[in-house]
Amino acid sequence: MKQAIANAWNRFWKEEDGLGTLEILLIVAVLIIIAIAFRKWIMKWLKALFESADTEITDQSGSIKTDAGSLSPKSP
């Protein structure tokens, strides 16, 4: 009985199936921990990024409308 348990344990320990999954789970766990630790900084950065993009889009929307009017075909 003891020998069977020892053999099963050795087979389990030497088996390498699933190691890729374990490594991916560890990487995901570390990324989640980092995201939680720096969440306030990340949220400030994302807010500034989206505000900058919104300002850029708002500034460009006027020129897009004027370009569209000058490029559209004239009606007869």
FIKOL-792648 format. One line per 3 residues: their letters; for each residue z, x, y of N, C-alpha, C. Coordinates in nm, 4 decimals, decimal comma, padded with zeros to 6 digits. Example, Ala and Ser with C-alpha at 12.3 -4.5 7.8 and 13.67 -1.06 7.14 Angstrom:
# FIKOL-792648
as) 00,7800:01,3190:-00,5690:00,7800:01,2300:-00,4500:00,7800:01,3200:-00,3300  00,7080:01,2850:-00,2250:00,7140:01,3670:-00,1060:00,7870:01,2900:00,0030
//
This chain:
# FIKOL-792648
mkq) 00,0000:00,0834:-00,1197:00,0000:00,0000:00,0000:00,0000:00,0870:00,1249  00,0857:00,1866:00,1260:00,0948:00,2763:00,2407:-00,0364:00,3528:00,2610  -00,0969:00,3902:00,1491:-00,2242:00,4636:00,1550:-00,3348:00,3743:00,2096
aia) -00,3359:00,2473:00,1735:-00,4382:00,1539:00,2216:-00,4259:00,1339:00,3721  -00,3035:00,1226:00,4204:-00,2823:00,1076:00,5647:-00,3253:00,2337:00,6374  -00,2929:00,3499:00,5813:-00,3326:00,4769:00,6427:-00,4843:00,4892:00,6470
naw) -00,5511:00,4491:00,5383:-00,6977:00,4550:00,5349:-00,7590:00,3588:00,6371  -00,7035:00,2386:00,6461:-00,7538:00,1411:00,7433:-00,7341:00,1927:00,8856  -00,6198:00,2519:00,9120:-00,5925:00,3062:01,0449:-00,6897:00,4193:01,0783
nrf) -00,7156:00,5064:00,9832:-00,8090:00,6176:01,0057:-00,9501:00,5669:01,0323  -00,9937:00,4657:00,9545:-01,1270:00,4079:00,9788:-01,1328:00,3450:01,1181  -01,0279:00,2737:01,1547:-01,0224:00,2100:01,2867:-01,0266:00,3154:01,3969
wke) -00,9529:00,4231:01,3814:-00,9436:00,5267:01,4842:-01,0754:00,6018:01,5006  -01,1476:00,6230:01,3893:-01,2724:00,6998:01,3945:-01,3925:00,6152:01,4356  -01,3818:00,4844:01,4251:-01,4939:00,3965:01,4585:-01,5201:00,4016:01,6091
edg) -01,6469:00,4180:01,6465:-01,6823:00,4324:01,7865:-01,7512:00,3090:01,8433  -01,7676:00,2048:01,7650:-01,8289:00,0817:01,8153:-01,7397:00,0205:01,9211  -01,8008:-00,0244:02,0282:-01,7246:-00,0897:02,1336:-01,6708:00,0039:02,2394
lgt) -01,6909:00,1334:02,2256:-01,6417:00,2253:02,3279:-01,7152:00,2065:02,4590  -01,8432:00,1740:02,4553:-01,9178:00,1491:02,5781:-01,8606:00,0303:02,6533  -01,8224:-00,0728:02,5798:-01,7630:-00,1911:02,6412:-01,6308:-00,1562:02,7065
lei) -01,5502:-00,0779:02,6380:-01,4212:-00,0375:02,6926:-01,4386:00,0437:02,8202  -01,5327:00,1335:02,8207:-01,5561:00,2149:02,9400:-01,6008:00,1285:03,0574  -01,6871:00,0322:03,0314:-01,7328:-00,0576:03,1381:-01,6159:-00,1399:03,1909
lli) -01,5309:-00,1896:03,1025:-01,4147:-00,2671:03,1459:-01,3192:-00,1828:03,2310  -01,3007:-00,0568:03,1941:-01,2146:00,0303:03,2735:-01,2740:00,0563:03,4117  -01,4034:00,0765:03,4187:-01,4697:00,0973:03,5481:-01,4568:-00,0269:03,6349
vav) -01,4784:-00,1445:03,5764:-01,4652:-00,2699:03,6516:-01,3223:-00,2876:03,7005  -01,2251:-00,2549:03,6155:-01,0852:-00,2678:03,6554:-01,0532:-00,1764:03,7726  -01,1026:-00,0542:03,7698:-01,0790:00,0393:03,8804:-01,1446:-00,0117:04,0083
lii) -01,2662:-00,0639:03,9981:-01,3340:-00,1181:04,1161:-01,2584:-00,2370:04,1748  -01,2050:-00,3217:04,0881:-01,1268:-00,4361:04,1367:-01,0003:-00,3893:04,2063  -00,9342:-00,2904:04,1514:-00,8125:-00,2366:04,2135:-00,8446:-00,1762:04,3499
iai) -00,9541:-00,1030:04,3595:-00,9949:-00,0443:04,4880:-01,0286:-00,1548:04,5878  -01,0992:-00,2582:04,5427:-01,1351:-00,3691:04,6318:-01,0104:-00,4408:04,6825  -00,9117:-00,4584:04,5965:-00,7872:-00,5232:04,6392:-00,7115:-00,4340:04,7369
afr) -00,7089:-00,3051:04,7099:-00,6350:-00,2128:04,7959:-00,6964:-00,2036:04,9361  -00,8290:-00,2100:04,9445:-00,8969:-00,1933:05,0725:-00,9591:-00,3233:05,1219  -00,9087:-00,4378:05,0783:-00,9727:-00,5657:05,1103:-00,9767:-00,5940:05,2595
kwi) -00,8723:-00,5588:05,3335:-00,8725:-00,5856:05,4783:-00,9790:-00,5014:05,5481  -00,9889:-00,3767:05,5118:-01,0897:-00,2893:05,5711:-01,2293:-00,3377:05,5337  -01,2488:-00,3767:05,4084:-01,3797:-00,4248:05,3625:-01,4173:-00,5526:05,4370
mkw) -01,3215:-00,6432:05,4549:-01,3496:-00,7690:05,5253:-01,3844:-00,7431:05,6722  -01,3163:-00,6502:05,7390:-01,3497:-00,6156:05,8775:-01,4901:-00,5578:05,8854  -01,5228:-00,4711:05,7924:-01,6538:-00,4067:05,7911:-01,7639:-00,5108:05,7676
lka) -01,7425:-00,6018:05,6715:-01,8422:-00,7055:05,6452:-01,8581:-00,7995:05,7642  -01,7475:-00,8340:05,8298:-01,7546:-00,9218:05,9462:-01,8355:-00,8560:06,0574  -01,8084:-00,7279:06,0822:-01,8839:-00,6562:06,1852:-02,0316:-00,6463:06,1476
lfe) -02,0597:-00,6245:06,0216:-02,1978:-00,6140:05,9744:-02,2729:-00,7451:05,9949  -02,2110:-00,8565:05,9562:-02,2767:-00,9860:05,9719:-02,2882:-01,0268:06,1181  -02,1890:-00,9936:06,2006:-02,1996:-01,0236:06,3433:-02,3133:-00,9441:06,4062
sad) -02,3278:-00,8200:06,3654:-02,4367:-00,7369:06,4156:-02,5722:-00,7944:06,3729  -02,5822:-00,8375:06,2485:-02,7074:-00,8965:06,2005:-02,7358:-01,0272:06,2733  -02,6322:-01,1070:06,2971:-02,6498:-01,2339:06,3681:-02,6986:-01,2095:06,5108
tei) -02,6406:-01,1102:06,5781:-02,6830:-01,0764:06,7134:-02,8280:-01,0294:06,7140  -02,8636:-00,9486:06,6183:-03,0006:-00,8976:06,6090:-03,0995:-01,0123:06,5861  -03,0645:-01,1042:06,4987:-03,1524:-01,2192:06,4707:-03,1648:-01,3071:06,5945
tdq) -03,0533:-01,3316:06,6621:-03,0559:-01,4140:06,7827:-03,1415:-01,3494:06,8906  -03,1282:-01,2182:06,9067:-03,2077:-01,1479:07,0071:-03,3566:-01,1508:06,9730  -03,3888:-01,1446:06,8458:-03,5287:-01,1397:06,8035:-03,5932:-01,2774:06,7966
sgs) -03,5135:-01,3838:06,7892:-03,5724:-01,5164:06,7700:-03,6590:-01,5592:06,8887  -03,6247:-01,5198:07,0094:-03,7064:-01,5537:07,1252:-03,8420:-01,4881:07,1195  -03,8468:-01,3625:07,0820:-03,9749:-01,2937:07,0756:-04,0592:-01,3435:06,9599
ikt) -03,9969:-01,3905:06,8546:-04,0735:-01,4450:06,7422:-04,1416:-01,5742:06,7838  -04,0714:-01,6591:06,8601:-04,1304:-01,7851:06,9046:-04,2479:-01,7612:06,9979  -04,2356:-01,6652:07,0887:-04,3462:-01,6390:07,1802:-04,4645:-01,5768:07,1064
dag) -04,4372:-01,4903:07,0096:-04,5454:-01,4328:06,9301:-04,6144:-01,5398:06,8478  -04,5384:-01,6318:06,7914:-04,5966:-01,7381:06,7095:-04,6858:-01,8276:06,7945  -04,6443:-01,8556:06,9176:-04,7253:-01,9404:07,0050:-04,8566:-01,8729:07,0441
sls) -04,8527:-01,7435:07,0633:-04,9757:-01,6751:07,1044:-05,0679:-01,6485:06,9870  -05,0164:-01,6448:06,8665:-05,0984:-01,6160:06,7492:-05,1505:-01,7416:06,6807  -05,0932:-01,8555:06,7086:-05,1367:-01,9781:06,6395:-05,2740:-02,0191:06,6917
pks) -05,3534:-02,0774:06,6028:-05,4887:-02,1205:06,6444:-05,4791:-02,2334:06,7479  -05,5711:-02,2312:06,8391:-05,5756:-02,3323:06,9443:-05,6382:-02,4606:06,8896  -05,5821:-02,5715:06,9247:-05,6389:-02,6989:06,8808:-05,7546:-02,7375:06,9718
p) -05,8566:-02,8031:06,9183:-05,9763:-02,8373:06,9978:-05,9524:-02,9459:07,0969
//
